[in-house]
Amino acid sequence: MSDASNAALILGIGNLLWADEGFGVRCVETLVRRYQLPDGVTAMDGGTQGLYLLPYVQAARRLVVFDAVDFGLAPGTLLAVEDDAVPRYMGAKKMSLHQTGFQEVLSAAMLTGRLPESLLLIGVQPVELDDYGGSLRPAVRDKLDAAIELAVARLRDWGMELAPRDPSDAASLNTTALELDRYEAGRPSEQAACRHGDGRILFGDDPCV
């Protein structure tokens, strides 16, 4: 039986609609599809919820966060940061609304004395964010497997065993319409969709007008 005090939250934050912004959510989605989570371990699509995530973070003893983060490194670089260093990177060079929001979540958890005992941030340096409706760029998508294995290894170090899931045992983090393969198959081509703004209101050299 799992020890309730070993509760862990695996959190993917970001926005699936903006290219590499979706990295964190795609990581959690893939992890849930590949592994069975033991009692006391919760996987969550945190989206861009900001402070709404505070109760979940406060309730966790261990926290794993997947995200696209501006480390100032080469695009596609994967980096794991732990414990006291995590808030510093979550607030480094604002790239999107959710990053500042999650730094505030960690700060609020600290101020209330309910910051998780252990923190692990697994981040990737994005290639492209400004592509509405676009998907993960290849250099970022190629890091999904490595990111997941880093998380699984750390969870096992914390005493939480994740068993590989039988491929026939389908599991989904969100509605299946949002899963990576279906999302890729269903979205329009760059020629058919305006990716960098709304062609109804943009003028000048915008290719979508």
Secondary structure, 3 states (H helix, E strand, C coil): CCCHHHCEEEEEECCCCEHHHHHHHHHHHHHHHHEECCCCEEEEEEECCHHHHHHHHHHCCEEEEEEECCCCCCCCCEEEEEHHHHHHHHCCCCCCHHHHHHHHHHHHHHHCCCCCCEEEEEEECCCCCCCECECCCHHHHCCHHHHHHHHHHHHHHCCCCCEECCCCCCCCCCCHHHCHHHHHHHCCCCCCCCCCCCCCCCCCCCCCC
